[in-house]
């Protein structure tokens, strides 16, 4: 596998991963399939939205069904019938989000399973073993994600712990002879000086790509964008840049403006299940009564399966009846919207039209 930036329009980058079987153009959005599935849709339907690479979570798959079950299938790709690349998150964010079940020390995390109460210890070594067994194409180092509003000292201690775990992750990744990609994760909260230290030390370890972690956890958009403006120019120009857990369509655009190549987020799929559907000029809340007799399609410019065959009225009906088909059709549409957005971003960058794209993107939403 290799990654190359082919063209740059201001700070926006057009590039590509070359995997054994597939070329993945960037900037790219990765749907989240935490448990080895993108909720409510099949892998074939995921492909039909234009999605090329998906994210799964090693922490959750370790708990259920366990990596031994997945090894019986010769890896996660066979287990979930997905032929494209898979990125696995190591579980750092889950340690943060499930903190009432966990305790962190310098060696890893003690935690109690949220579904059966069983106690576990998750370390950089085990995280690398799990992700190697899963056959992940892109492996994330084991890290700690903390709340954004912690003081400088606590944030510094957490950043240093994540750096130590990153070094161990690199060691065990190599020990297990994993031939896929390993990404480092930059931490440091809202403090630019700590982010600088984290990035500098991660570059010394030498990873295949670099992710920004610990964002979209409560900080303002202004704070997040300011940090991106500070840290992105310092990131290696020949390595992919991944903004974890972000975000809304405007966050993707703003991230690309600042030089980000990769994104993931549950927003398009979670919002779909809650009846919030993205269209060219904003959001439709399909549960609103005004859509009960609306015979138009969701978005006149959209070519997804949902928009080709179903009306807003029908989608409103499915949601009102809590029908599973509603979640499926909504998810197909939202993911198609996101992938069309990314396709248009890539096209604009390639043709030096990205500024025009950004202007039109925001102008359509007025």
LINRA-V727314 format. One record per pair of residues at least 24 apart in sequence whose C-alpha atoms are under 10 Angstrom apart, sorted by sequence separation. I is the first residue (numbers start at 1). J is the second residue. D is the distance in whole Angstrom. If there is no record, write none. Layout:
((I & J & D) (I & J & D))
This chain:
((28 & 52 & 8) (29 & 53 & 8) (30 & 54 & 5) (31 & 55 & 6) (32 & 56 & 6) (33 & 57 & 7) (34 & 58 & 8) (35 & 59 & 9) (36 & 60 & 9) (141 & 165 & 7) (142 & 166 & 6) (162 & 186 & 9) (163 & 187 & 9) (182 & 206 & 9) (183 & 207 & 5) (184 & 208 & 8) (185 & 209 & 9) (186 & 210 & 7) (187 & 211 & 9) (188 & 212 & 10) (189 & 213 & 8) (190 & 214 & 9) (211 & 235 & 10) (235 & 259 & 9) (289 & 313 & 10) (291 & 315 & 9) (292 & 316 & 6) (293 & 317 & 10) (305 & 329 & 8) (306 & 330 & 7) (28 & 53 & 8) (29 & 54 & 8) (30 & 55 & 6) (31 & 56 & 9) (32 & 57 & 9) (34 & 59 & 9) (35 & 60 & 6) (36 & 61 & 8) (141 & 166 & 6) (142 & 167 & 10) (162 & 187 & 8) (182 & 207 & 6) (183 & 208 & 6) (184 & 209 & 6) (185 & 210 & 6) (186 & 211 & 6) (187 & 212 & 7) (188 & 213 & 9) (189 & 214 & 6) (190 & 215 & 8) (210 & 235 & 8) (233 & 258 & 8) (287 & 312 & 10) (291 & 316 & 6) (292 & 317 & 7) (304 & 329 & 9) (306 & 331 & 9) (307 & 332 & 10) (29 & 55 & 10) (30 & 56 & 10) (34 & 60 & 7) (35 & 61 & 6) (140 & 166 & 9) (141 & 167 & 9) (142 & 168 & 9) (143 & 169 & 9) (159 & 185 & 10) (161 & 187 & 10) (162 & 188 & 10) (181 & 207 & 8) (182 & 208 & 6) (183 & 209 & 5) (184 & 210 & 5) (185 & 211 & 5) (186 & 212 & 5) (187 & 213 & 6) (188 & 214 & 8) (189 & 215 & 7) (209 & 235 & 10) (210 & 236 & 8) (225 & 251 & 9) (228 & 254 & 9) (229 & 255 & 9) (232 & 258 & 7) (233 & 259 & 8) (286 & 312 & 7) (287 & 313 & 10) (290 & 316 & 9) (291 & 317 & 9) (306 & 332 & 7) (307 & 333 & 7) (24 & 51 & 10) (25 & 52 & 9) (34 & 61 & 8) (35 & 62 & 10) (61 & 88 & 10) (95 & 122 & 10) (141 & 168 & 9) (142 & 169 & 6) (159 & 186 & 8) (160 & 187 & 9) (181 & 208 & 6) (182 & 209 & 7) (183 & 210 & 5) (184 & 211 & 6) (185 & 212 & 6) (186 & 213 & 6) (187 & 214 & 6) (188 & 215 & 10) (209 & 236 & 9) (216 & 243 & 10) (224 & 251 & 10) (228 & 255 & 8) (231 & 258 & 9) (232 & 259 & 6) (286 & 313 & 8) (289 & 316 & 8) (305 & 332 & 7) (306 & 333 & 6) (24 & 52 & 7) (35 & 63 & 10) (54 & 82 & 9) (141 & 169 & 6) (142 & 170 & 10) (159 & 187 & 5) (160 & 188 & 9) (180 & 208 & 9) (181 & 209 & 8) (182 & 210 & 9) (183 & 211 & 7) (184 & 212 & 9) (185 & 213 & 6) (186 & 214 & 8) (187 & 215 & 9) (189 & 217 & 10) (215 & 243 & 8) (216 & 244 & 8) (217 & 245 & 9) (229 & 257 & 9) (230 & 258 & 9) (231 & 259 & 10) (232 & 260 & 8) (284 & 312 & 9) (286 & 314 & 10) (287 & 315 & 9) (288 & 316 & 8) (292 & 320 & 10) (304 & 332 & 7) (305 & 333 & 7) (306 & 334 & 10) (23 & 52 & 9) (24 & 53 & 8) (35 & 64 & 8) (53 & 82 & 9) (58 & 87 & 10) (59 & 88 & 9) (60 & 89 & 10) (62 & 91 & 10) (140 & 169 & 9) (141 & 170 & 8) (158 & 187 & 8) (159 & 188 & 5) (184 & 213 & 10) (185 & 214 & 9) (190 & 219 & 8) (209 & 238 & 9) (210 & 239 & 7) (211 & 240 & 8) (212 & 241 & 8) (213 & 242 & 9) (214 & 243 & 10) (215 & 244 & 7) (216 & 245 & 7) (217 & 246 & 10) (225 & 254 & 7) (228 & 257 & 10) (229 & 258 & 6) (249 & 278 & 9) (286 & 315 & 7) (287 & 316 & 6) (304 & 333 & 6) (22 & 52 & 9) (35 & 65 & 9) (52 & 82 & 10) (53 & 83 & 9) (54 & 84 & 8) (55 & 85 & 9) (56 & 86 & 7) (57 & 87 & 8) (58 & 88 & 6) (59 & 89 & 8) (60 & 90 & 9) (139 & 169 & 10) (140 & 170 & 10) (158 & 188 & 8) (159 & 189 & 8) (189 & 219 & 9) (208 & 238 & 10) (209 & 239 & 5) (210 & 240 & 6) (211 & 241 & 6) (212 & 242 & 6) (213 & 243 & 7) (214 & 244 & 8) (215 & 245 & 7) (216 & 246 & 6) (221 & 251 & 8) (225 & 255 & 8) (228 & 258 & 6) (229 & 259 & 9) (248 & 278 & 10) (286 & 316 & 5) (287 & 317 & 9) (303 & 333 & 9) (304 & 334 & 9) (306 & 336 & 10) (52 & 83 & 9) (53 & 84 & 6) (54 & 85 & 7) (55 & 86 & 6) (56 & 87 & 6) (57 & 88 & 5) (58 & 89 & 6) (59 & 90 & 6) (60 & 91 & 8) (91 & 122 & 9) (156 & 187 & 9) (157 & 188 & 9) (158 & 189 & 9) (208 & 239 & 6) (209 & 240 & 5) (210 & 241 & 5) (211 & 242 & 4) (212 & 243 & 5) (213 & 244 & 6) (214 & 245 & 9) (215 & 246 & 8) (216 & 247 & 8) (224 & 255 & 9) (227 & 258 & 10) (228 & 259 & 8) (285 & 316 & 9) (286 & 317 & 9) (287 & 318 & 10) (289 & 320 & 10) (302 & 333 & 8) (304 & 335 & 9) (305 & 336 & 9) (52 & 84 & 6) (53 & 85 & 5) (54 & 86 & 5) (55 & 87 & 5) (56 & 88 & 5) (57 & 89 & 5) (58 & 90 & 5) (59 & 91 & 5) (90 & 122 & 10) (141 & 173 & 9) (155 & 187 & 9) (156 & 188 & 7) (191 & 223 & 10) (195 & 227 & 9) (199 & 231 & 8) (203 & 235 & 9) (207 & 239 & 9) (208 & 240 & 8) (209 & 241 & 6) (210 & 242 & 6) (211 & 243 & 6) (212 & 244 & 6) (213 & 245 & 8) (225 & 257 & 10) (226 & 258 & 10) (228 & 260 & 9) (286 & 318 & 10) (287 & 319 & 7) (288 & 320 & 10) (298 & 330 & 10) (304 & 336 & 6) (51 & 84 & 9) (52 & 85 & 7) (53 & 86 & 6) (54 & 87 & 6) (55 & 88 & 6) (56 & 89 & 6) (57 & 90 & 7) (58 & 91 & 6) (59 & 92 & 9) (90 & 123 & 10) (155 & 188 & 6) (156 & 189 & 9) (190 & 223 & 7) (203 & 236 & 8) (208 & 241 & 10) (209 & 242 & 8) (210 & 243 & 9) (211 & 244 & 7) (212 & 245 & 9) (221 & 254 & 10) (225 & 258 & 8) (249 & 282 & 10) (286 & 319 & 8) (287 & 320 & 7) (303 & 336 & 8) (304 & 337 & 8) (52 & 86 & 9) (53 & 87 & 7) (54 & 88 & 9) (55 & 89 & 7) (56 & 90 & 9) (57 & 91 & 7) (59 & 93 & 10) (60 & 94 & 9) (90 & 124 & 9) (108 & 142 & 9) (139 & 173 & 9) (154 & 188 & 10) (155 & 189 & 6) (160 & 194 & 9) (163 & 197 & 10) (167 & 201 & 9) (171 & 205 & 10) (190 & 224 & 8) (192 & 226 & 9) (196 & 230 & 9) (200 & 234 & 9) (286 & 320 & 9) (299 & 333 & 9) (302 & 336 & 8) (303 & 337 & 9) (47 & 82 & 9) (57 & 92 & 10) (59 & 94 & 8) (108 & 143 & 9) (109 & 144 & 9) (154 & 189 & 10) (155 & 190 & 9) (156 & 191 & 9) (159 & 194 & 7) (163 & 198 & 7) (166 & 201 & 10) (167 & 202 & 8) (170 & 205 & 8) (189 & 224 & 10) (192 & 227 & 7) (195 & 230 & 9) (196 & 231 & 7) (199 & 234 & 8) (200 & 235 & 9) (298 & 333 & 9) (302 & 337 & 8) (46 & 82 & 9) (47 & 83 & 10) (57 & 93 & 10) (59 & 95 & 9) (90 & 126 & 10) (91 & 127 & 8) (108 & 144 & 9) (152 & 188 & 9) (155 & 191 & 8) (159 & 195 & 8) (162 & 198 & 9) (163 & 199 & 9) (166 & 202 & 8) (170 & 206 & 9) (190 & 226 & 9) (191 & 227 & 8) (192 & 228 & 10) (195 & 231 & 7) (199 & 235 & 7) (304 & 340 & 10) (43 & 80 & 8) (44 & 81 & 9) (47 & 84 & 9) (57 & 94 & 9) (90 & 127 & 6) (152 & 189 & 9) (156 & 193 & 10) (160 & 197 & 9) (164 & 201 & 10) (167 & 204 & 10) (170 & 207 & 8) (190 & 227 & 7) (193 & 230 & 10) (199 & 236 & 10) (303 & 340 & 10) (42 & 80 & 9) (43 & 81 & 7) (44 & 82 & 8) (89 & 127 & 10) (90 & 128 & 8) (124 & 162 & 10) (151 & 189 & 9) (152 & 190 & 9) (156 & 194 & 7) (159 & 197 & 9) (160 & 198 & 8) (163 & 201 & 7) (164 & 202 & 10) (167 & 205 & 7) (189 & 227 & 9) (192 & 230 & 7) (193 & 231 & 10) (196 & 234 & 8) (299 & 337 & 10) (302 & 340 & 9) (42 & 81 & 9) (43 & 82 & 6) (44 & 83 & 10) (139 & 178 & 9) (150 & 189 & 8) (151 & 190 & 10) (152 & 191 & 7) (155 & 194 & 8) (156 & 195 & 9) (159 & 198 & 7) (163 & 202 & 7) (166 & 205 & 8) (167 & 206 & 10) (192 & 231 & 8) (196 & 235 & 10) (36 & 76 & 7) (42 & 82 & 9) (43 & 83 & 9) (90 & 130 & 9) (104 & 144 & 9) (124 & 164 & 9) (125 & 165 & 9) (128 & 168 & 9) (129 & 169 & 10) (148 & 188 & 9) (149 & 189 & 8) (150 & 190 & 9) (151 & 191 & 9) (275 & 315 & 9) (36 & 77 & 9) (43 & 84 & 10) (90 & 131 & 8) (124 & 165 & 6) (128 & 169 & 6) (132 & 173 & 8) (137 & 178 & 10) (138 & 179 & 10) (139 & 180 & 7) (140 & 181 & 8) (141 & 182 & 7) (142 & 183 & 10) (143 & 184 & 9) (144 & 185 & 10) (146 & 187 & 9) (148 & 189 & 6) (149 & 190 & 8) (156 & 197 & 10) (160 & 201 & 10) (166 & 207 & 10) (275 & 316 & 8) (88 & 130 & 10) (89 & 131 & 9) (123 & 165 & 8) (124 & 166 & 8) (127 & 169 & 8) (128 & 170 & 9) (131 & 173 & 9) (136 & 178 & 9) (137 & 179 & 9) (138 & 180 & 6) (139 & 181 & 6) (140 & 182 & 6) (141 & 183 & 6) (142 & 184 & 9) (143 & 185 & 7) (145 & 187 & 8) (146 & 188 & 9) (147 & 189 & 8) (148 & 190 & 6) (152 & 194 & 9) (156 & 198 & 10) (163 & 205 & 10) (36 & 79 & 8) (37 & 80 & 7) (88 & 131 & 7) (124 & 167 & 9) (125 & 168 & 7) (126 & 169 & 9) (128 & 171 & 9) (129 & 172 & 8) (133 & 176 & 10) (135 & 178 & 9) (137 & 180 & 5) (138 & 181 & 5) (139 & 182 & 5) (140 & 183 & 5) (141 & 184 & 6) (142 & 185 & 9) (143 & 186 & 9) (144 & 187 & 8) (145 & 188 & 9) (146 & 189 & 8) (147 & 190 & 10) (148 & 191 & 10) (36 & 80 & 6) (37 & 81 & 10) (87 & 131 & 9) (124 & 168 & 6) (125 & 169 & 6) (128 & 172 & 6) (129 & 173 & 8) (132 & 176 & 7) (135 & 179 & 10) (136 & 180 & 7) (137 & 181 & 6) (138 & 182 & 6) (139 & 183 & 6) (140 & 184 & 7) (141 & 185 & 7) (143 & 187 & 9) (145 & 189 & 9) (275 & 319 & 7) (286 & 330 & 10) (35 & 80 & 10) (36 & 81 & 10) (37 & 82 & 10) (123 & 168 & 9) (124 & 169 & 5) (125 & 170 & 9) (127 & 172 & 9) (128 & 173 & 6) (132 & 177 & 9) (133 & 178 & 10) (135 & 180 & 8) (136 & 181 & 8) (137 & 182 & 9) (138 & 183 & 7) (139 & 184 & 9) (140 & 185 & 8) (186 & 231 & 9) (274 & 319 & 8) (275 & 320 & 10) (36 & 82 & 9) (88 & 134 & 9) (123 & 169 & 9) (124 & 170 & 9) (125 & 171 & 8) (126 & 172 & 9) (127 & 173 & 9) (128 & 174 & 9) (129 & 175 & 10) (132 & 178 & 6) (136 & 182 & 10) (273 & 319 & 9) (33 & 80 & 10) (88 & 135 & 9) (89 & 136 & 10) (99 & 146 & 10) (124 & 171 & 9) (125 & 172 & 6) (128 & 175 & 10) (129 & 176 & 7) (131 & 178 & 9) (132 & 179 & 9) (86 & 134 & 10) (87 & 135 & 10) (88 & 136 & 6) (92 & 140 & 9) (95 & 143 & 9) (96 & 144 & 7) (97 & 145 & 9) (124 & 172 & 8) (125 & 173 & 8) (128 & 176 & 8) (132 & 180 & 9) (212 & 260 & 10) (86 & 135 & 8) (87 & 136 & 6) (88 & 137 & 8) (89 & 138 & 9) (90 & 139 & 8) (91 & 140 & 9) (92 & 141 & 9) (93 & 142 & 10) (95 & 144 & 7) (96 & 145 & 6) (97 & 146 & 9) (124 & 173 & 9) (129 & 178 & 9) (211 & 260 & 9) (216 & 265 & 10) (273 & 322 & 10) (36 & 86 & 10) (63 & 113 & 7) (85 & 135 & 10) (86 & 136 & 6) (87 & 137 & 6) (88 & 138 & 6) (89 & 139 & 7) (90 & 140 & 6) (91 & 141 & 9) (92 & 142 & 6) (93 & 143 & 8) (94 & 144 & 9) (95 & 145 & 7) (96 & 146 & 6) (97 & 147 & 9) (125 & 175 & 10) (128 & 178 & 9) (211 & 261 & 10) (63 & 114 & 9) (64 & 115 & 10) (85 & 136 & 8) (86 & 137 & 5) (87 & 138 & 4) (88 & 139 & 6) (89 & 140 & 5) (90 & 141 & 6) (91 & 142 & 7) (92 & 143 & 5) (93 & 144 & 7) (94 & 145 & 8) (95 & 146 & 9) (96 & 147 & 8) (125 & 176 & 10) (211 & 262 & 9) (273 & 324 & 9) (275 & 326 & 9) (36 & 88 & 10) (63 & 115 & 9) (85 & 137 & 6) (86 & 138 & 6) (87 & 139 & 6) (88 & 140 & 6) (89 & 141 & 8) (90 & 142 & 5) (91 & 143 & 8) (92 & 144 & 5) (93 & 145 & 5) (106 & 158 & 10) (211 & 263 & 10) (274 & 326 & 10) (275 & 327 & 8) (278 & 330 & 9) (33 & 86 & 10) (60 & 113 & 10) (63 & 116 & 10) (84 & 137 & 9) (85 & 138 & 8) (86 & 139 & 9) (87 & 140 & 8) (88 & 141 & 10) (89 & 142 & 8) (90 & 143 & 7) (91 & 144 & 8) (92 & 145 & 6) (93 & 146 & 8) (108 & 161 & 9) (273 & 326 & 8) (274 & 327 & 8) (277 & 330 & 7) (33 & 87 & 10) (34 & 88 & 9) (89 & 143 & 10) (90 & 144 & 10) (91 & 145 & 9) (92 & 146 & 9) (104 & 158 & 10) (106 & 160 & 10) (107 & 161 & 9) (108 & 162 & 10) (128 & 182 & 10) (272 & 326 & 9) (273 & 327 & 5) (276 & 330 & 8) (277 & 331 & 9) (279 & 333 & 9) (32 & 87 & 10) (33 & 88 & 10) (34 & 89 & 9) (63 & 118 & 10) (76 & 131 & 10) (79 & 134 & 9) (106 & 161 & 6) (272 & 327 & 6) (273 & 328 & 8) (275 & 330 & 7) (276 & 331 & 10) (278 & 333 & 8) (279 & 334 & 8) (30 & 86 & 9) (32 & 88 & 10) (75 & 131 & 10) (78 & 134 & 10) (105 & 161 & 9) (106 & 162 & 9) (183 & 239 & 10) (185 & 241 & 10) (186 & 242 & 10) (271 & 327 & 10) (272 & 328 & 8) (273 & 329 & 9) (274 & 330 & 9) (275 & 331 & 9) (277 & 333 & 8) (278 & 334 & 6) (30 & 87 & 9) (63 & 120 & 9) (75 & 132 & 9) (76 & 133 & 8) (77 & 134 & 8) (78 & 135 & 10) (104 & 161 & 10) (107 & 164 & 9) (108 & 165 & 8) (183 & 240 & 9) (185 & 242 & 9) (186 & 243 & 10) (270 & 327 & 9) (272 & 329 & 8) (273 & 330 & 7) (274 & 331 & 10) (277 & 334 & 6) (278 & 335 & 9) (280 & 337 & 8) (75 & 133 & 7) (76 & 134 & 5) (77 & 135 & 8) (106 & 164 & 8) (107 & 165 & 8) (183 & 241 & 9) (184 & 242 & 10) (185 & 243 & 10) (269 & 327 & 9) (272 & 330 & 5) (273 & 331 & 7) (276 & 334 & 9) (277 & 335 & 10) (278 & 336 & 10) (279 & 337 & 7) (71 & 130 & 10) (74 & 133 & 8) (75 & 134 & 5) (76 & 135 & 6) (77 & 136 & 8) (106 & 165 & 8) (183 & 242 & 9) (185 & 244 & 9) (269 & 328 & 9) (271 & 330 & 9) (272 & 331 & 5) (278 & 337 & 7) (279 & 338 & 10) (24 & 84 & 9) (62 & 122 & 10) (74 & 134 & 8) (75 & 135 & 5) (76 & 136 & 7) (77 & 137 & 10) (270 & 330 & 10) (271 & 331 & 8) (272 & 332 & 9) (277 & 337 & 9) (278 & 338 & 8) (22 & 83 & 9) (23 & 84 & 10) (24 & 85 & 9) (71 & 132 & 10) (73 & 134 & 10) (74 & 135 & 8) (75 & 136 & 8) (107 & 168 & 10) (269 & 330 & 8) (270 & 331 & 8) (272 & 333 & 8) (280 & 341 & 9) (21 & 83 & 9) (22 & 84 & 7) (23 & 85 & 10) (67 & 129 & 9) (68 & 130 & 9) (71 & 133 & 6) (268 & 330 & 9) (269 & 331 & 5) (272 & 334 & 6) (21 & 84 & 8) (22 & 85 & 8) (59 & 122 & 9) (67 & 130 & 6) (70 & 133 & 8) (71 & 134 & 7) (268 & 331 & 7) (269 & 332 & 8) (271 & 334 & 8) (272 & 335 & 9) (21 & 85 & 9) (62 & 126 & 10) (66 & 130 & 9) (67 & 131 & 9) (70 & 134 & 7) (71 & 135 & 9) (268 & 332 & 9) (269 & 333 & 9) (270 & 334 & 10) (19 & 84 & 9) (20 & 85 & 10) (62 & 127 & 9) (67 & 132 & 10) (68 & 133 & 8) (69 & 134 & 10) (70 & 135 & 9) (268 & 333 & 9) (269 & 334 & 7) (19 & 85 & 8) (67 & 133 & 6) (68 & 134 & 9) (141 & 207 & 10) (148 & 214 & 7) (268 & 334 & 5) (269 & 335 & 7) (67 & 134 & 7) (146 & 213 & 10) (147 & 214 & 8) (148 & 215 & 7) (267 & 334 & 9) (268 & 335 & 6) (59 & 127 & 8) (62 & 130 & 7) (66 & 134 & 10) (145 & 213 & 7) (146 & 214 & 7) (147 & 215 & 9) (148 & 216 & 9) (149 & 217 & 9) (267 & 335 & 10) (268 & 336 & 9) (58 & 127 & 7) (61 & 130 & 9) (62 & 131 & 9) (139 & 208 & 10) (140 & 209 & 9) (144 & 213 & 9) (145 & 214 & 5) (146 & 215 & 9) (147 & 216 & 10) (148 & 217 & 6) (149 & 218 & 8) (268 & 337 & 9) (58 & 128 & 9) (61 & 131 & 10) (92 & 162 & 9) (138 & 208 & 9) (139 & 209 & 10) (140 & 210 & 9) (141 & 211 & 10) (143 & 213 & 9) (144 & 214 & 8) (145 & 215 & 9) (147 & 217 & 6) (148 & 218 & 6) (149 & 219 & 8) (268 & 338 & 8) (59 & 130 & 8) (138 & 209 & 9) (140 & 211 & 9) (143 & 214 & 10) (146 & 217 & 8) (147 & 218 & 7) (148 & 219 & 6) (58 & 130 & 7) (59 & 131 & 9) (62 & 134 & 10) (145 & 217 & 9) (147 & 219 & 9) (148 & 220 & 10) (58 & 131 & 6) (61 & 134 & 9) (57 & 131 & 9) (58 & 132 & 10) (58 & 133 & 10) (58 & 134 & 8) (56 & 134 & 10) (58 & 136 & 9) (56 & 136 & 9) (281 & 361 & 8) (282 & 362 & 10) (55 & 136 & 9) (58 & 139 & 9) (280 & 361 & 8) (281 & 362 & 9) (58 & 140 & 9) (280 & 362 & 10) (281 & 363 & 9) (282 & 364 & 8) (283 & 365 & 9) (55 & 138 & 9) (57 & 140 & 10) (281 & 364 & 5) (282 & 365 & 5) (53 & 137 & 10) (280 & 364 & 7) (281 & 365 & 4) (282 & 366 & 8) (280 & 365 & 7) (281 & 366 & 7) (252 & 338 & 9) (256 & 342 & 10) (279 & 365 & 9) (249 & 337 & 9) (253 & 341 & 9) (249 & 338 & 7) (252 & 341 & 9) (253 & 342 & 9) (256 & 345 & 8) (248 & 338 & 9) (252 & 342 & 8) (256 & 346 & 10) (249 & 341 & 8) (253 & 345 & 8) (249 & 342 & 9) (252 & 345 & 10) (256 & 349 & 10) (87 & 181 & 9) (89 & 183 & 10) (87 & 182 & 10) (87 & 183 & 10) (257 & 354 & 9) (256 & 354 & 10) (257 & 355 & 9) (253 & 354 & 10) (257 & 358 & 9) (253 & 357 & 10) (254 & 358 & 9) (253 & 358 & 7) (250 & 358 & 10) (253 & 361 & 9) (253 & 362 & 10) (250 & 361 & 9) (249 & 361 & 10) (250 & 362 & 8) (19 & 137 & 9) (96 & 214 & 10) (93 & 213 & 9) (97 & 217 & 10) (92 & 213 & 9) (93 & 214 & 8) (96 & 217 & 10) (92 & 214 & 9) (93 & 217 & 10) (1 & 137 & 9) (93 & 244 & 10) (93 & 245 & 9) (89 & 244 & 9) (19 & 180 & 10) (1 & 179 & 9) (1 & 180 & 8) (2 & 181 & 9) (1 & 181 & 8) (3 & 208 & 9) (2 & 208 & 9) (3 & 209 & 9) (1 & 208 & 10) (55 & 264 & 7) (54 & 264 & 8) (55 & 265 & 9) (27 & 240 & 9) (29 & 242 & 10) (32 & 245 & 9) (26 & 240 & 9) (27 & 241 & 9) (28 & 242 & 9) (27 & 242 & 9) (30 & 245 & 10) (29 & 246 & 9) (11 & 229 & 10) (29 & 247 & 9) (11 & 232 & 9) (11 & 233 & 9) (15 & 238 & 10) (17 & 240 & 9) (29 & 252 & 8) (13 & 237 & 10) (16 & 240 & 9) (28 & 252 & 9) (15 & 240 & 9) (27 & 252 & 9) (27 & 253 & 10) (13 & 240 & 10) (39 & 266 & 10) (27 & 255 & 10) (28 & 256 & 10) (38 & 266 & 9) (41 & 269 & 10) (27 & 256 & 7) (40 & 269 & 9) (26 & 256 & 10) (39 & 269 & 7) (38 & 269 & 8) (39 & 270 & 9) (5 & 237 & 8) (27 & 259 & 9) (28 & 260 & 9) (29 & 261 & 9) (30 & 262 & 8) (31 & 263 & 9) (32 & 264 & 7) (33 & 265 & 10) (34 & 266 & 9) (4 & 237 & 9) (5 & 238 & 7) (27 & 260 & 7) (28 & 261 & 6) (29 & 262 & 6) (30 & 263 & 6) (31 & 264 & 6) (32 & 265 & 6) (33 & 266 & 9) (40 & 273 & 9) (4 & 238 & 6) (5 & 239 & 8) (26 & 260 & 9) (27 & 261 & 4) (28 & 262 & 5) (29 & 263 & 5) (30 & 264 & 5) (31 & 265 & 7) (32 & 266 & 6) (39 & 273 & 9) (3 & 238 & 7) (4 & 239 & 8) (5 & 240 & 9) (26 & 261 & 6) (27 & 262 & 6) (28 & 263 & 6) (29 & 264 & 6) (30 & 265 & 7) (31 & 266 & 7) (32 & 267 & 9) (2 & 238 & 10) (3 & 239 & 7) (4 & 240 & 8) (25 & 261 & 9) (26 & 262 & 7) (27 & 263 & 8) (28 & 264 & 9) (29 & 265 & 8) (30 & 266 & 9) (31 & 267 & 9) (32 & 268 & 9) (33 & 269 & 10) (2 & 239 & 9) (3 & 240 & 7) (25 & 262 & 10) (26 & 263 & 10) (31 & 268 & 8) (32 & 269 & 8) (2 & 240 & 10) (31 & 269 & 8) (32 & 270 & 10) (12 & 253 & 9) (12 & 254 & 10) (14 & 256 & 10) (12 & 255 & 9) (13 & 256 & 7) (11 & 255 & 10) (12 & 256 & 5) (13 & 257 & 9) (11 & 256 & 8) (12 & 257 & 5) (13 & 258 & 9) (14 & 259 & 10) (16 & 261 & 9) (11 & 257 & 6) (12 & 258 & 6) (13 & 259 & 6) (14 & 260 & 10) (15 & 261 & 8) (10 & 257 & 8) (11 & 258 & 6) (12 & 259 & 5) (13 & 260 & 8) (14 & 261 & 8) (9 & 257 & 9) (10 & 258 & 9) (11 & 259 & 5) (12 & 260 & 7) (13 & 261 & 7) (10 & 259 & 9) (11 & 260 & 9) (12 & 261 & 8) (9 & 259 & 10) (8 & 259 & 9) (49 & 303 & 10) (50 & 304 & 10) (49 & 304 & 7) (5 & 261 & 10) (48 & 304 & 8) (49 & 305 & 9) (48 & 305 & 9) (45 & 305 & 9) (49 & 331 & 9) (45 & 328 & 9) (49 & 332 & 6) (40 & 324 & 8) (41 & 325 & 10) (45 & 329 & 10) (48 & 332 & 8) (49 & 333 & 8) (51 & 335 & 8) (40 & 325 & 8) (46 & 331 & 9) (49 & 334 & 9) (50 & 335 & 8) (51 & 336 & 8) (40 & 326 & 9) (41 & 327 & 9) (42 & 328 & 9) (45 & 331 & 10) (46 & 332 & 7) (49 & 335 & 6) (50 & 336 & 7) (40 & 327 & 6) (41 & 328 & 6) (45 & 332 & 7) (48 & 335 & 10) (49 & 336 & 4) (50 & 337 & 9) (51 & 338 & 9) (52 & 339 & 9) (39 & 327 & 9) (40 & 328 & 5) (41 & 329 & 9) (48 & 336 & 8) (49 & 337 & 8) (50 & 338 & 9) (51 & 339 & 6) (39 & 328 & 8) (40 & 329 & 9) (41 & 330 & 10) (46 & 335 & 8) (47 & 336 & 10) (49 & 338 & 9) (50 & 339 & 6) (51 & 340 & 10) (40 & 330 & 10) (41 & 331 & 7) (42 & 332 & 10) (45 & 335 & 10) (46 & 336 & 9) (49 & 339 & 7) (50 & 340 & 8) (40 & 331 & 7) (41 & 332 & 7) (49 & 340 & 8) (39 & 331 & 8) (40 & 332 & 9) (50 & 342 & 10) (38 & 331 & 9) (50 & 343 & 9) (31 & 335 & 7) (30 & 335 & 9) (29 & 335 & 9) (31 & 338 & 9) (30 & 338 & 9) (31 & 339 & 10) (29 & 338 & 7) (30 & 339 & 9) (28 & 338 & 10) (29 & 339 & 7) (28 & 339 & 8) (29 & 341 & 9) (28 & 341 & 10) (29 & 342 & 7) (28 & 342 & 6) (29 & 343 & 10) (27 & 342 & 7) (28 & 343 & 8) (26 & 342 & 8) (27 & 343 & 8) (25 & 342 & 10) (26 & 343 & 9) (28 & 345 & 9) (25 & 343 & 9) (27 & 345 & 8) (28 & 346 & 9) (26 & 345 & 9) (27 & 346 & 6) (26 & 346 & 7) (25 & 346 & 8) (27 & 349 & 10) (14 & 345 & 9) (15 & 346 & 9) (13 & 345 & 10) (14 & 346 & 6) (12 & 345 & 9) (13 & 346 & 8) (14 & 347 & 9) (12 & 346 & 9) (14 & 348 & 9) (15 & 349 & 10) (14 & 349 & 6) (15 & 350 & 9) (12 & 348 & 10) (13 & 349 & 7) (14 & 350 & 7) (12 & 349 & 7) (13 & 350 & 9) (11 & 349 & 10) (12 & 350 & 10) (7 & 346 & 10) (9 & 348 & 9) (10 & 349 & 9) (9 & 349 & 6) (12 & 352 & 10) (8 & 349 & 7) (9 & 350 & 8) (7 & 349 & 7) (8 & 350 & 8) (9 & 351 & 8) (10 & 352 & 9) (12 & 354 & 8) (7 & 350 & 6) (8 & 351 & 10) (9 & 352 & 6) (11 & 354 & 10) (12 & 355 & 10) (6 & 350 & 8) (7 & 351 & 9) (8 & 352 & 8) (9 & 353 & 8) (10 & 354 & 8) (7 & 352 & 9) (9 & 354 & 7) (10 & 355 & 9) (8 & 354 & 10) (9 & 355 & 8))
